[in-house]
Amino acid sequence: MMIPSFTDTPSGNESGVFLAVDFGGTNLRCLLIKTELNTIRNKVQRSMVLDPKIPTGEILFSTIASFIVEFLEENKSFLEPRPEVLPVGFTFSFPIQQTSIASGKLIMWTKEFVASGVVGKDVVELLHAELAKRKYEWVKVVALCNDTVGTLCASTTEHPTAKIGVILGTGSNACYQERMEAITKINQEGASSSSSSSSEAASKKMIINMEWGGYDGFPSTPEDDEVNHMTRKQGQQRLEKMVSGRYLPMLVRVCMNKCIRCGWILNCFDQEKIGVWDKNEELSLIEIGKVEHDRSPNMDMARSFIIRFCEDKSLDKNAIPLHEVVLIRSLFHAIVVRSARYAAVAISTLIQHIVTTGEQLEELTVAIDGSVYHKHIGYKEELHASVDKCCKSLMMGPTPPEVHVVGTQDGSGLGAAIIAAVQVAH
Ligand code: BGC
């Protein structure tokens, strides 16, 4: 899926007060931002956890609108005097068929979200309708964007050579800056109504939301297939199910249970006492990381962890032979390393596309955000080393650019505000 975003990276001259509403995988966030020449002067924010099992779109959008209203009430002083229109940048981190910078229909839910009645609808209209019910028509979405697009736009202030935005969090995706003439999905009319800086008027560009989570060309294992069968969108989002934080614990669970069933591990215990390992699906990526990095001589922490997810929690953790605990640690590590390497291959191939089809670049920056990238110990290092290796082995033209991979934070929210600012400036 390659989705035009109807925006380009900002020029750096945008100023004003903007609201960013960031609806992603796990959290809903509101940010009020004052910008001056693209520099954030002031900012307040608040977030809440959103349950992916929210059953209907009505409840979902009413929750988002109520949260916005409460947030604005709390921060009235930030808005004094109240503007006639408060421009909103709305980050909606799901596949959206964008029809303009401020409108787009949900193609499908990902990351196991279920809310009914939203697919095929314009998510900006749904939000405006709920805001209108609360007499908040003056709060108006002027820019709708994906979190990858927000990440890329927010990073360009600090990293002017940024061309790629990547999210490695609950879900996974990337966007990149493409030459307008190469975007066949948009005609010239679309090109002229899109936003881009004046310096680029001659060679217009637009950011493309790749929705790379849907790529299915990487080799998969029977365990990947099992995870796929357990999910709502079977057969879709295959790359996302191999790399992102929503699915890595599922993959670990499936692999552990297979190893137990086959008698490769934990056969010191009665299989009935083990039951289905992590039956209640409580395993988190944080715990996977802890086991992966347990370097103590007897691996006590890892042992306790293995028992914690067995049916019978009174099993003796010291009965597990050390080599099995080491094997389990290696299994977890392999699953995480594969995620980082697949992401690195995808990033490097995208770099190759940009440098072999676009202008000559001396430097190119990849901006990455997301909990897996930032919080999982060792992930960043593995990813950076793998991008390095891949870039060296791929054909990158006669003078390959210097590639920088940088972590950015808050991009999905800040970027939305910056894109909103670009729209207002036009
Ligand atoms: C969504 C993308 C989003 C990514 C990261 C995926 O599940 O389809 O739109 O960018 O998650 O949040």
Boltz pocket constraint, residues with backbone or C-beta under 6 A from the ligand:
constraints:
  - pocket:
      binder: B
      contacts: [[A, 24], [A, 25], [A, 92], [A, 93], [A, 94], [A, 95], [A, 96], [A, 110], [A, 111], [A, 146], [A, 147], [A, 148], [A, 167], [A, 169], [A, 170], [A, 171], [A, 172], [A, 173], [A, 174], [A, 211], [A, 213], [A, 240]]
      max_distance: 6.0
